[in-house]
Amino acid sequence: MVDFSLTKEQIDLQNRTREFAQEYMIPYAHYYDKTGEFPLPIIKKCWEAGLMNLAIPNEYGGLGLGSIEQCITVEELAAGCAGMTTSIYVNSLGAEPILIAGNAEQKEKYLRPLTEDLKFVSFACSEPGMGSDVAGIKTRVKKEGDHYVLNGSKFWITNAPHADYFTVFASLDPSKRHKALCAFIVDADTPGVKTGRPVEKMGHRASTTSSVVFRDAKVPAENLLGEEGKGFRVAMQTFSMTRPSIAAFATGLARAAMEYAREYVQRREAFDQKLKDFQVVSFKLGDMYAKVEAARLLYLKAAWAADNEMDPTIPASIAKVMATETAMEVAHQAVQVHGGYGYIDQYPVEKLFRDAKLYEIYEGTSEIQRLVISRHVLDGYRPAMEKIPKWYNNSPPDF
């Protein structure tokens, strides 16, 4: 049986999050986008409203919600402000390696505090010379007695200056690529750990991004997540679980862009008639809506796979590439519909257009998603036709 309806609890969560986004995020999105300030008051309100850290299990004080609920929440938040949502959601990304590979002691020590107070955990994987190529990590780690010593740099780390701890990926030997990767929990106040200045970005300016530098940073051996050499698997499993939410991010932004465009064409006039009455304009709105609906269905399928303990890798990659490119296209058309007003910061679609681009880049670029999907088609896909039949036959059937 296929059922596309949400449960009462999911609808209640959706409505509660939508109200939060409209009351606390949209009115202040322009301010934080222009100033680049960290939106701590908004994030604190979000934490108090119980809209952060949704996947943390009940035994550690969390709600223990699934991927579908996280995606529903993220879509609504991202429709309010993409940048704020990035800084809100990164706690889920940072905590995911602990959920995947952490032991009971690590989960108690590092997950419970996230539910008892507003704390931040950042995901430290990307480096100045490495983004989507996780196996190419250069940050080094060496075992010394009861500690591991970290040396190297990370870049593009969301919330880094505000993080209480990081989930960090480092290599025992970079020449061995994925076979040598390890994952760790690193407290931000560890001697030898330093964060850089926030970088100026084209979009998502309400989210703080900076470097993290490790200089002979000693990490207790007990903070190793899983086993040595298994860090690559932890990273890939993390992305498989979080990419549906990135697709939901993009869907929320695209939906907001469509709604702003819809409102604009109903009141704006040209050549003595409403813009909505021009077929070329109304068709743009129809295309926007169709793409938003398709993106939502794709992220829900990926989230459903994750919640039902299936391998979400392929549906997550499909959802991620399609939804993020939808966000870019819908934001582009929303600017076009607004004309000159879409190009100035007094209208929200200018910000949405800048924000949309990042979705095609982070947590695996669109090119990486296509690589994952194409490998599946060639090596993992089972054709419906086990043997391709002869396309033509010059003889009539004899049956």
N, C-alpha and C positions, 0 to 999 in steps of 0.2 A: 504493500500500500504506500502510495506517495501522498504526503500531506504537507502543503506549503503554509499552513497556518501557524501562528505563534501561540504559545500557551498564555494563560492569563498572567502568570508571573513574568513572562518575557515582555508582554505588552505593558505591564505596570512599570517594569524597568525601563523600557523604551520611553514611555511618557515622562517618567521622572527625570530621565537624562535629558530629554528634549526641553523640558521646562528649565532645567539647570542651564543648558547651553544658551537658551534665549534670555534668561535673566542675568546670568553672570559672565557669559563669554562674549556674545555678540556686541553688547554695548561698550566693551572695553577692548575689543580686538584691534581697532584702529590705533588706539593709544599704545598698546604694547608692540604693535607692528612698527610704529614710527619711532618709538624710543629704544626698542630692543631690550627693555628691562625684563628681568625674569618675573613672570606673573605669579609670584608666590601667594598673594592673597587669594587669587582665583583657584590655584592648586589646593590651597588649604581648605577652601570651601568645598572643593570636589572630594577631598579626602573625608571631610566631615560628613558629606552627603552619602558616603559609602560607595562611591563610583570609581575607586582606585583599587588596585591589587585584587581584582575580582577572582583570580584563579587560585589564590592561596587556600589550601584546604581548611576545613572546619577545625581540625585538631591543632592548627597553629593560629586560630583566631580569625581566619578568613571566611569568605562566603562559599568557597569551593565551587564557583560557577564554571560552566564549560565554555568552549570556544564560541559557540553560537551567542551566548549572553555577552561575552566580551565584544564580539563583532557588532552586535546591536548597540551596545553602549558607545563604542568607538565611532560608529557612523553618526550618531547624534552629536557627539562632542565635536567631531571634525567639521560638521556642518556649522558649528558655532565659530571655531577658530582652529585651523590646522596646526599652527605653531604651539598653542597652549596644549592641544591634545597630544602632540609629540612628547612634550615634557611630562604630561600626565601618564601616558601609556608606557613610557620607557621603563617604568618600574616593573611592568609585566614582562618586558623583554629582558631586563636585567635579572629578574627572579627566575625566569624559565630554566636556565641551566641548573639552578639549585633544585627546582622541581624535578628535573629530568635525572640528574646524576647525584644529587646530594644525599647524604645519609641522614638518619633521624636527628643526630646531634647538630649537624649543619643546618637543617631545616628549622629546628627549634631556635637556634642561635640567630639565624639571619632572616627567617621569614616572619616569625612572630613579631619582632619589633616594627615591621612595616604595617601591621594591623593595630598596634597599640599607640602609635604616634606617627606624625608625618615625617617619614624618612625616605631617602632616595637611594636607589641602587641603580648603577649605570652599567651598560653592556659595553665592554672594552675589547673590541675585536679588530676593527679597521685601523690601518696604520698610514703614515704619510705616503708610503709607496705601495700600499696594498689595500684594496677595497673588497671587491667581490671574490678575489682569489684567496680564500681563507687559508688554503694550504701553503700560501706564500708568506705567511707570517714570519717576521724577522726578530721580534722581541724574544730574547733568550731567557731561559730558565735553567738553573743548575741546582742540583740537590747538594746541600751541605749540612750534614748531621740531621737535626730534627727540623731544618728549615729548607725552603727553596729560595733562591736569590734571583730576582727579576731585574733585567736590564733591557731597556728599549723604550719606544714611544708609540703611543696610540693617537689617532686623530679622528675627527668627526664624532666625538663622544658626547652624546646628549646628556645634559645636566651635570657634566663632570665637575664643575666648581662647587656644586651643591650636594654631590654624592656623599653618602655616609660610607658606602662600600661599592666595590666594582666586581663584576664577574669578568675575569681577564683570561685571554687565550695567549699562550706563549709556547715556544718550541725548545725542545731539548737539543735539537740539531736541525737548523733550517734546510740543510741539504737533503734531509729525509722527508721534507714536506709534511703531508698529512699524517704520516706514521709517527711523527715525533711531537705532535701537538698535545698540550695539556691545558686543562681548565682549572682556574683557581677562584676563590673568593678572597679579595684583598681589601682590607679596611683602609679607608681614605686617609686616616691619620698615621698610617705606617710610615716610619722614617724612610726617606728615599722616594716617596710618592709625591709628585707635584703636578698640579693642573695649570694649563696655560690660560692666556687671556681669551675671552669669548671672541669667536670670529664673526666678521660681518658677512651676512648671507643675503642672497637675492630674495628668498622667501623664508617662511617659518621663523621669522625674526622674533616671535614671542617665545621661542625655544632657545635656550642657551647651549651652544656647542663649542667645545674646546679640545685641546690636546691633553693627554695624560703622559707624564714622563716617569719612568722607573729607573732609579740609579741605585744599584745594590740594595734594592728593597727586599727585606727578609720577610717571607711569608711562612707561617707555621705549616708544617707538613700536613697537619690535620685539615688544612683549608684546601687541599687538592680535591677537586670534584671528580669522583670516579677513579679511574686508573691512569697512570702515565701512558701517553700515546693514544688515549681515547678522546682527546679534546676535539678533534675534527668531527667525530660522530656526534658529540654533544652540541657543537655549533650547528650542524646540519639538522639535527632533531629540533633544536630551538627555532630555526628559521621555518621549518615545516609547520610548527605550532603557531608561530606569530605572523606568517605571511597572510593568512586569511584576514587578520585584523588590519594589515596594511591595505588590503583590497577594500576593507570596510571604511578605512580612512578616506580612500580615494572616492568611494561611492558617496560618502557624506559630503565631501567638498563638491563633487559633481552635482549632487542634488541641490545644494545651496545655490550653485551657479545657475542651474536651471530655474529655480524659483525666483531668484533676483531678475533673471531675464524675462520670465513670465510676467512678473509684476510691472516691469518697465514697458513692455510692448503693449500692455493694456491701457496705459495712460499717455504714452508718447505719441504725438501725431506728426505726420509728414504728408505733404501733398493732400492736405485736408481730410486725412483719414487716419485711424489708429494703425500703428505698426502691425498689430495683430491681424489686421485685415489683408495684409499683403501675404500672398501665398508663400512666397520665398521665405518670409520670416516665420510664418506658422509652421512650415516644414522643418525649420531649424529646431523649433521647440519640440516637435514630434520626434525628431532624431535624438535630441537630448534625453527625452523621457525614455525612449526605447533602450538607449545605451545604459542609463542609470538602472533601469529594471534588470537588464541582463547582467550588469556588474553585481547587483545585489544577489541574484540567484547563484552566481558563480561563487561568491564568498560564502554564502550559506551552505553550498554543497561541500566546499572545502572544510568549513567549520564542523559540519555534520560528520564528515569522515574522521576528523580529529576526535570528536566527542564519542564516536563509536569504535575507537581504538583500531581504526583502519590506518593505512599509511597515507597521510594527507599530502605527501610531497608533490605529486603531479597536479591534483586539483588545486592545491595552494599556489603552485607556480602559474597555472592557467588563470586563476582568479587574480593573482597579483599583476600579471602583465596586462590582462584585458581591462581590469578596473582602473589601473593607474593611467593607462593610455586613454581610457574613457574620460577620466578627470581632466587630462590635458586638453582633449578635444572639446569637451563640453565647456570648460572655462574659456577656451579660445573663442568658441561660438557665442558665449555670453558677452564677451568683450565686443565682438563684432556687432551683435545686436544693439549694444549700447552706443555704438559709434564713438564719437569723440569723448563722450562722457565715460565710456568704458576705459579710457586711457588715463584718467586722472584719479587721484586717490580720494576724491570725495564720494566715489561710488565703490562698493565692495568688490566688484568683479576684477578690478585691477590687482588687488591683493590675492584673490583666489587664483588668478592666472599665474602669479609668481609662486604661490604656495604649491600649485599642482605639479610643477616640474620635479620637485624633489621625490615624489612618489615613484617616478620612473627610475630613480637612481638608488635610493637606500634600501637596505635589506635584500640586495641582489638586483642589479639593473635589469631592464627589460631584455637586454641581450643575454644575460645569464639565464633568465627564465626560459627564453627560447631554446637555449642550449640544453637545459634540463628536459624540456618537453620534447625536443627533437630526438634526444637520446632515447627517451621512452618510446617514441614512435618507432624508431629503428631497432631497438633491442628489447624492449619490454612489452610492447603492444602485441596483443594476440588478435590477428585479423579475423573478421567474421567469415571470410572465405579462406579456408585452410589451403586451398589450391585455386589460384586464379583460373577461371575457366577460359576456354578459347573464345575470343571476342566475336568471331564471325564463323559462319559455316555456309559453304556454298551449296550444300544439299538440303532439301526440305526434310522436316522430321518424318520418320517412318513409323511413328507410333499412332 
